[in-house]
């Protein structure tokens, strides 16, 4: 049972990682993360 769950999780992870993300969306997301990190360092 455990091995089957791991296989299913690996399949779902592979599917998730293969979802195409537009370049602009990825850049916006990374910029937001960087901004939040910078803000948290100042606090």
Jmol script that loads the backbone (N, CA, C; Angstrom):
load data "model"
ATOM      1  N   UNK A   1       0.830  -1.199   0.000  1.00  0.00           N
ATOM      2  CA  UNK A   1       0.000   0.000   0.000  1.00  0.00           C
ATOM      3  C   UNK A   1       0.871   1.259   0.000  1.00  0.00           C
ATOM      4  N   UNK A   2       1.871   1.301   0.834  1.00  0.00           N
ATOM      5  CA  UNK A   2       2.749   2.474   0.933  1.00  0.00           C
ATOM      6  C   UNK A   2       3.466   2.736  -0.394  1.00  0.00           C
ATOM      7  N   UNK A   3       3.931   1.675  -1.037  1.00  0.00           N
ATOM      8  CA  UNK A   3       4.640   1.830  -2.304  1.00  0.00           C
ATOM      9  C   UNK A   3       3.707   2.400  -3.379  1.00  0.00           C
ATOM     10  N   UNK A   4       2.463   1.973  -3.397  1.00  0.00           N
ATOM     11  CA  UNK A   4       1.472   2.486  -4.352  1.00  0.00           C
ATOM     12  C   UNK A   4       1.203   3.977  -4.098  1.00  0.00           C
ATOM     13  N   UNK A   5       1.129   4.373  -2.835  1.00  0.00           N
ATOM     14  CA  UNK A   5       0.921   5.785  -2.497  1.00  0.00           C
ATOM     15  C   UNK A   5       2.101   6.626  -2.967  1.00  0.00           C
ATOM     16  N   UNK A   6       3.308   6.120  -2.784  1.00  0.00           N
ATOM     17  CA  UNK A   6       4.502   6.846  -3.232  1.00  0.00           C
ATOM     18  C   UNK A   6       4.509   6.997  -4.747  1.00  0.00           C
ATOM     19  N   UNK A   7       4.123   5.947  -5.463  1.00  0.00           N
ATOM     20  CA  UNK A   7       4.095   5.989  -6.919  1.00  0.00           C
ATOM     21  C   UNK A   7       3.075   7.028  -7.390  1.00  0.00           C
ATOM     22  N   UNK A   8       1.911   7.040  -6.741  1.00  0.00           N
ATOM     23  CA  UNK A   8       0.871   8.002  -7.105  1.00  0.00           C
ATOM     24  C   UNK A   8       1.354   9.433  -6.828  1.00  0.00           C
ATOM     25  N   UNK A   9       2.005   9.639  -5.702  1.00  0.00           N
ATOM     26  CA  UNK A   9       2.517  10.964  -5.363  1.00  0.00           C
ATOM     27  C   UNK A   9       3.579  11.405  -6.373  1.00  0.00           C
ATOM     28  N   UNK A  10       4.459  10.497  -6.763  1.00  0.00           N
ATOM     29  CA  UNK A  10       5.479  10.813  -7.763  1.00  0.00           C
ATOM     30  C   UNK A  10       4.840  11.192  -9.092  1.00  0.00           C
ATOM     31  N   UNK A  11       3.784  10.478  -9.485  1.00  0.00           N
ATOM     32  CA  UNK A  11       3.091  10.798 -10.732  1.00  0.00           C
ATOM     33  C   UNK A  11       2.451  12.180 -10.672  1.00  0.00           C
ATOM     34  N   UNK A  12       1.800  12.482  -9.553  1.00  0.00           N
ATOM     35  CA  UNK A  12       1.178  13.794  -9.393  1.00  0.00           C
ATOM     36  C   UNK A  12       2.226  14.903  -9.395  1.00  0.00           C
ATOM     37  N   UNK A  13       3.351  14.664  -8.756  1.00  0.00           N
ATOM     38  CA  UNK A  13       4.426  15.655  -8.715  1.00  0.00           C
ATOM     39  C   UNK A  13       4.969  15.914 -10.117  1.00  0.00           C
ATOM     40  N   UNK A  14       5.145  14.864 -10.897  1.00  0.00           N
ATOM     41  CA  UNK A  14       5.624  15.008 -12.271  1.00  0.00           C
ATOM     42  C   UNK A  14       4.640  15.807 -13.120  1.00  0.00           C
ATOM     43  N   UNK A  15       3.357  15.504 -12.965  1.00  0.00           N
ATOM     44  CA  UNK A  15       2.333  16.245 -13.709  1.00  0.00           C
ATOM     45  C   UNK A  15       2.347  17.717 -13.317  1.00  0.00           C
ATOM     46  N   UNK A  16       2.455  17.993 -12.029  1.00  0.00           N
ATOM     47  CA  UNK A  16       2.460  19.373 -11.537  1.00  0.00           C
ATOM     48  C   UNK A  16       3.662  20.139 -12.092  1.00  0.00           C
ATOM     49  N   UNK A  17       4.820  19.515 -12.067  1.00  0.00           N
ATOM     50  CA  UNK A  17       6.033  20.182 -12.525  1.00  0.00           C
ATOM     51  C   UNK A  17       6.036  20.420 -14.028  1.00  0.00           C
ATOM     52  N   UNK A  18       5.198  19.691 -14.767  1.00  0.00           N
ATOM     53  CA  UNK A  18       5.175  19.865 -16.222  1.00  0.00           C
ATOM     54  C   UNK A  18       4.122  20.888 -16.667  1.00  0.00           C
ATOM     55  N   UNK A  19       3.404  21.508 -15.726  1.00  0.00           N
ATOM     56  CA  UNK A  19       2.423  22.536 -16.084  1.00  0.00           C
ATOM     57  C   UNK A  19       3.178  23.758 -16.599  1.00  0.00           C
ATOM     58  N   UNK A  20       2.848  24.200 -17.811  1.00  0.00           N
ATOM     59  CA  UNK A  20       3.555  25.373 -18.349  1.00  0.00           C
ATOM     60  C   UNK A  20       3.152  26.655 -17.608  1.00  0.00           C
ATOM     61  N   UNK A  21       4.141  27.481 -17.296  1.00  0.00           N
ATOM     62  CA  UNK A  21       3.904  28.758 -16.619  1.00  0.00           C
ATOM     63  C   UNK A  21       4.429  29.859 -17.538  1.00  0.00           C
ATOM     64  N   UNK A  22       3.588  30.827 -17.897  1.00  0.00           N
ATOM     65  CA  UNK A  22       4.059  31.929 -18.748  1.00  0.00           C
ATOM     66  C   UNK A  22       5.240  32.653 -18.098  1.00  0.00           C
ATOM     67  N   UNK A  23       6.184  33.065 -18.920  1.00  0.00           N
ATOM     68  CA  UNK A  23       7.401  33.712 -18.422  1.00  0.00           C
ATOM     69  C   UNK A  23       7.079  34.932 -17.558  1.00  0.00           C
ATOM     70  N   UNK A  24       6.110  35.742 -17.989  1.00  0.00           N
ATOM     71  CA  UNK A  24       5.755  36.949 -17.244  1.00  0.00           C
ATOM     72  C   UNK A  24       5.207  36.605 -15.856  1.00  0.00           C
ATOM     73  N   UNK A  25       4.404  35.577 -15.790  1.00  0.00           N
ATOM     74  CA  UNK A  25       3.829  35.177 -14.501  1.00  0.00           C
ATOM     75  C   UNK A  25       4.929  34.690 -13.562  1.00  0.00           C
ATOM     76  N   UNK A  26       5.866  33.916 -14.085  1.00  0.00           N
ATOM     77  CA  UNK A  26       6.958  33.411 -13.258  1.00  0.00           C
ATOM     78  C   UNK A  26       7.817  34.568 -12.747  1.00  0.00           C
ATOM     79  N   UNK A  27       8.103  35.541 -13.615  1.00  0.00           N
ATOM     80  CA  UNK A  27       8.908  36.691 -13.200  1.00  0.00           C
ATOM     81  C   UNK A  27       8.199  37.500 -12.115  1.00  0.00           C
ATOM     82  N   UNK A  28       6.879  37.699 -12.265  1.00  0.00           N
ATOM     83  CA  UNK A  28       6.107  38.430 -11.255  1.00  0.00           C
ATOM     84  C   UNK A  28       6.119  37.698  -9.922  1.00  0.00           C
ATOM     85  N   UNK A  29       5.964  36.387  -9.993  1.00  0.00           N
ATOM     86  CA  UNK A  29       5.947  35.582  -8.775  1.00  0.00           C
ATOM     87  C   UNK A  29       7.300  35.668  -8.061  1.00  0.00           C
ATOM     88  N   UNK A  30       8.385  35.520  -8.811  1.00  0.00           N
ATOM     89  CA  UNK A  30       9.717  35.581  -8.202  1.00  0.00           C
ATOM     90  C   UNK A  30      10.006  36.969  -7.642  1.00  0.00           C
ATOM     91  N   UNK A  31       9.543  38.015  -8.323  1.00  0.00           N
ATOM     92  CA  UNK A  31       9.729  39.379  -7.830  1.00  0.00           C
ATOM     93  C   UNK A  31       8.960  39.573  -6.517  1.00  0.00           C
ATOM     94  N   UNK A  32       7.765  39.031  -6.437  1.00  0.00           N
ATOM     95  CA  UNK A  32       6.978  39.134  -5.207  1.00  0.00           C
ATOM     96  C   UNK A  32       7.642  38.412  -4.050  1.00  0.00           C
ATOM     97  N   UNK A  33       8.206  37.260  -4.324  1.00  0.00           N
ATOM     98  CA  UNK A  33       8.915  36.507  -3.283  1.00  0.00           C
ATOM     99  C   UNK A  33      10.130  37.292  -2.799  1.00  0.00           C
ATOM    100  N   UNK A  34      10.882  37.847  -3.743  1.00  0.00           N
ATOM    101  CA  UNK A  34      12.064  38.627  -3.378  1.00  0.00           C
ATOM    102  C   UNK A  34      11.677  39.847  -2.540  1.00  0.00           C
ATOM    103  N   UNK A  35      10.590  40.512  -2.925  1.00  0.00           N
ATOM    104  CA  UNK A  35      10.125  41.688  -2.186  1.00  0.00           C
ATOM    105  C   UNK A  35       9.711  41.305  -0.769  1.00  0.00           C
ATOM    106  N   UNK A  36       9.016  40.193  -0.626  1.00  0.00           N
ATOM    107  CA  UNK A  36       8.586  39.746   0.703  1.00  0.00           C
ATOM    108  C   UNK A  36       9.788  39.382   1.569  1.00  0.00           C
ATOM    109  N   UNK A  37      10.784  38.736   0.978  1.00  0.00           N
ATOM    110  CA  UNK A  37      11.986  38.400   1.745  1.00  0.00           C
ATOM    111  C   UNK A  37      12.696  39.650   2.221  1.00  0.00           C
ATOM    112  N   UNK A  38      12.795  40.646   1.332  1.00  0.00           N
ATOM    113  CA  UNK A  38      13.462  41.890   1.677  1.00  0.00           C
ATOM    114  C   UNK A  38      12.696  42.586   2.814  1.00  0.00           C
ATOM    115  N   UNK A  39      11.371  42.590   2.740  1.00  0.00           N
ATOM    116  CA  UNK A  39      10.544  43.217   3.754  1.00  0.00           C
ATOM    117  C   UNK A  39      10.702  42.515   5.093  1.00  0.00           C
ATOM    118  N   UNK A  40      10.764  41.188   5.080  1.00  0.00           N
ATOM    119  CA  UNK A  40      10.898  40.416   6.318  1.00  0.00           C
ATOM    120  C   UNK A  40      12.257  40.626   6.977  1.00  0.00           C
ATOM    121  N   UNK A  41      13.286  40.867   6.189  1.00  0.00           N
ATOM    122  CA  UNK A  41      14.620  41.107   6.758  1.00  0.00           C
ATOM    123  C   UNK A  41      14.667  42.409   7.524  1.00  0.00           C
ATOM    124  N   UNK A  42      13.922  43.413   7.054  1.00  0.00           N
ATOM    125  CA  UNK A  42      13.912  44.727   7.700  1.00  0.00           C
ATOM    126  C   UNK A  42      13.131  44.702   9.005  1.00  0.00           C
ATOM    127  N   UNK A  43      12.176  43.814   9.106  1.00  0.00           N
ATOM    128  CA  UNK A  43      11.306  43.780  10.297  1.00  0.00           C
ATOM    129  C   UNK A  43      11.999  43.254  11.528  1.00  0.00           C
TER     130      UNK A  43
END
end "model"
wireframe off; spacefill off
backbone 0.3
color backbone group
